[in-house]
Amino acid sequence: MQAFVTAIWRATQWIRKHSPDEIYDAIEPYVGSTSRAANIIEITALQKVADYDATIDAAAFARGEKVWFREMTGIKPLTTGRPRQPRPSSRRRERRIRLERAEPVR
């Protein structure tokens, strides 16, 4: 799941930094018979409304809940579980970073 989220984040940042023409050139093989002009209009419109920070506040989430978590979707409301403990490799990395940042003993 993290790989998917990271890929979406990177793609969003790439779209943010490139012109509609550059984006179209990258996706042209995948757009079928749609005209270049129509795609440029669509890309330009989407660039204006995209949320490049990927943030959602509590009020927006509450509005979305009404659509996402209803009987017809079959999606259960999110629950918060216990926080996970970092994996051992993460703890070692965190310790190494702390040690690297520490001032040398004199």
C-alpha positions in Angstrom: 0.0 0.0 0.0 2.8 2.4 0.8 4.3 1.9 -2.6 1.0 2.9 -4.2 0.6 6.0 -2.1 4.2 7.0 -2.8 3.7 6.5 -6.5 0.6 8.7 -6.5 2.4 11.4 -4.5 5.3 11.4 -6.9 3.0 11.5 -10.0 1.1 14.4 -8.4 4.3 16.4 -7.8 5.5 15.6 -11.3 2.2 17.0 -12.8 2.6 20.1 -10.6 6.0 20.9 -12.0 5.4 20.2 -15.7 3.5 22.0 -18.4 0.3 20.6 -20.0 2.3 20.0 -23.2 5.0 18.0 -21.4 2.3 16.0 -19.6 0.5 15.2 -22.8 3.7 14.1 -24.5 4.3 11.6 -21.6 0.7 10.2 -21.7 0.0 10.4 -25.4 0.4 6.6 -26.0 -2.3 6.0 -23.4 -5.0 8.5 -24.4 -6.5 6.7 -27.4 -8.1 8.7 -30.2 -8.8 11.9 -28.1 -7.4 15.0 -29.8 -4.3 16.7 -28.4 -6.2 20.0 -27.9 -8.9 18.3 -25.9 -6.3 16.6 -23.7 -4.4 19.9 -23.1 -7.7 21.5 -22.0 -8.4 18.7 -19.6 -4.8 18.7 -18.2 -4.9 22.4 -17.7 -8.2 22.2 -15.9 -7.1 19.4 -13.6 -3.8 21.2 -12.8 -5.9 24.1 -11.5 -8.0 22.1 -9.1 -5.5 19.4 -7.9 -4.6 19.3 -4.2 -0.8 19.1 -4.4 -0.5 18.9 -0.6 -2.8 15.9 -0.3 -4.4 17.3 2.8 -8.0 16.8 4.1 -9.4 18.6 7.1 -11.9 17.1 9.5 -14.9 18.9 8.0 -14.0 17.7 4.5 -13.6 14.1 5.7 -16.9 14.3 7.5 -18.6 15.3 4.2 -16.9 12.5 2.4 -17.8 9.9 5.0 -21.5 10.3 3.9 -20.6 9.0 0.5 -17.7 6.6 1.2 -19.2 4.7 4.2 -22.7 3.9 3.2 -24.5 0.6 2.7 -24.2 0.6 -1.1 -20.4 0.8 -1.0 -19.8 -2.0 1.5 -16.8 0.0 2.9 -16.6 0.0 6.7 -15.9 3.3 8.5 -12.3 3.7 9.5 -11.3 2.9 13.0 -8.1 3.9 14.8 -6.2 1.1 16.2 -3.2 0.9 18.5 -0.1 2.6 17.1 2.3 0.2 15.6 5.8 -0.2 17.0 8.5 0.5 14.5 10.1 -2.5 13.0 13.6 -3.3 14.3 15.3 -2.0 11.2 13.5 1.3 11.7 14.7 1.5 15.3 18.3 0.9 14.2 18.0 3.5 11.5 16.5 6.0 14.0 19.3 5.3 16.4 22.0 5.7 13.7 20.5 9.0 12.7 20.5 10.2 16.3 24.1 9.2 16.7 25.1 10.9 13.5 23.4 14.1 14.6 24.9 14.1 18.0 27.7 16.4 18.7 31.1 14.7 19.0 32.4 14.1 22.5 35.5 16.3 23.3 
